[in-house]
Amino acid sequence: MVCVTGQKNCSRLIDRGKTRIAPNGTLYIVNCIQNGKNFLDAASEADAAQYLFSAAQTAGGELYMLRCDDVDAALFQFASDRGVDLIIMERGRIGRSDGVIRLQRRLPGVEFEVVE
C-alpha cells in the first residue's frame, strides 16, 4: 500500500511501491483526506486527480481516494480489510504528526517503509 500525499511528486512513492509488490500482489495507492480539506492541497483538484490517476494506472495500481474524519483510523481500516503487509509513506507525514507511529502500533505485522 502506497500512501500518497498532497504533493504532485507522488510518482516516486508509487514507483517504489511497484518495485516492492509481490508477484501476485496488488498495488494499492491511497490518498486519504480529512473531511473539509482540499484534495491534494491543489488549486485545481481535477488536474491533481487526473495526475494521480495516470500515475497509478501507469504503475498498474489500484487508486483509492478516501475522505474521512480520522485519517489514521481510515488508513488502519483500509490496510486491515485488505491484508496489507507493506505500507510506503513519505517522510513528510512523519514530520507533521505521530500518525505513522500510531499506525505502526495498530498494525504490528505490517512493514513500513519511509521514502525520503
Secondary structure, 3 states (H helix, E strand, C coil): CEECCCCHHHHHHHHHHHHHCCCCCCCEEEEEEECCCCHHHCCCHHHHHHHHHHHHHHHCCEEEEEEECCHHHHHHHHHHHHCCCEEEEEHHHHHHCCHHHHHHHHCCCCEEEEEC
